[in-house]
Amino acid sequence: MPQPKKRTKNASAMKMVGQLLANYRRAAGYTQRSLARLVCAEEETVASIEQGRRALKSDLAEQLDELLDTKGALAVAVKHMPEMDKYPLWAEEFIDREQEAVAISSFENQVIPGLLQTEGYARAVFDSRVPSLGPDEKGVRVAGRLKRQGILQRKVPPTVSFVIAQAVLMDRIGGEGIWREQAQRLREAADLPGLSLQIMPFGRQTHAALDGPFVLLETPDNEHLGYMETQRGSMLVSDGNEVSILARKYAMLRTQALNAEDSRDLLTHLLGEA
């Protein structure tokens, strides 16, 4: 299929750019640590780029070109990176950042957040896709979603906050059995230390996020990012002003939603009456 080829091509290009940076760094006499300090980044960030695990952003490429006297070579390499169709570069970077995040805040009004989905619910979500996915691709998607959930089982897990619209809980994606299993998973997650789960109830007269769902991340180097998905794409936001707007929306959402205790009670009630 063409999409996996694009991902492979992009991964190879990222490794090539990373190796290029490593060669220029060594030629200039810098270690990863000393170079990171000069560009105000974490040593792990430089290491990840050189290993092809993280994309080199254009602004950092220009900064490195000037510092390493590479005549714009890194910026040109980044500019000509191949784009992906279904999984754009910035989407892959979001997943990488999510894996190492120290804080995650997620508002969802369509489906249960991926980090909290059961296998049955995740499969039902992909079963609902139009156009339909093939069984092999569906299996890969479900496995990838479940693997992401390992974030919550890290030795030092992130601080996580979820605000979920009550309407999501009332849908029966996959049928009653899958719904009950999923609702039970949410109820159990609500008791996890370091995890806050709040329900945005029906009947609100004000709502801070009518434009749709989004995620906020804080990385180990205290970078703040926003992520939004649409019907046919997604967007990773790193601009400080834009991320600030999303953060203010999320802060207001938490005041408008039921508190954590009342949200747990609502989940318990829904499980009891179903």
Phi, psi and omega in degrees: 000146185294327184294315175301325178297321179296319180296319179297317180298318181292319179299320178296320180294321178297319178295322179296314179297320179298317179293324177298314178298316181299318180296315179295320180297312181295320180297329180274356176085021180257148167270169176300322181293314182293324178292319180299319180297321182293330181257012178057047178233172176277149177302322180297328178296313179297317180298317181296320178295314182295331180273359179078016180267345180224141181287143173274119180284153185297322182292322177290324178299317179295321178296319180290322177302317181291318182291320184266359179056054184257012174058034176081011186296319182291319179297320178294318179297318179294319181300327184259017174297137178292141178270149177261156182274289185279330180239082181299163182304316183290336176289318177297321179295322177300315180298319177298316181292324178298321182298329183253003186298145175265344177211137179227130175233128188226126172250132182222132178233012181242310181221168173298136178306141184305326181291348182244002185284141169283166179298318180296319180293317179301317179296320179295323177298314180288333174296333183277353184298140175231122357296159183293150175267149174289159183300322180293313180295322179298317179298320178296318180296315180297314180299319179296320180294317180293324179297322179301331185291350175300342176306319185285346179255011177301156178303318172240090184289159177288161168281124189233137176231131176238135168240119186238130178295139181301329180302326179298323181288337183274339175293152180243056179302121179089352180105173186298317182297315179293322179299315182297316178300319181291318179297322177294321177299317179297318181297321178292319180297328181296342179264357182289138176293141179079005180236128177246128178236121181235143179256130173274110190284163171297157170085011179294140174266344174226152183205123188279352185224054178290346179282349175125180185287158176198166179230142173244138178234146166239125184271168180301334177265022173064027172275137181252129184230154174237153181218133180224142177244146177236185180301323187233024180177190179205166185217127173262127186246124177241349179299128185303318181294318181292318178295324178299320179298315179296321180296321178292322175300315183293321178300319179290322178303319183293332176280335182274334181281164171298147177290173186299320181293314180293328178293319176298319179296320179296316178298318178298319179295316180297320178293326182285328184266349183282000000 
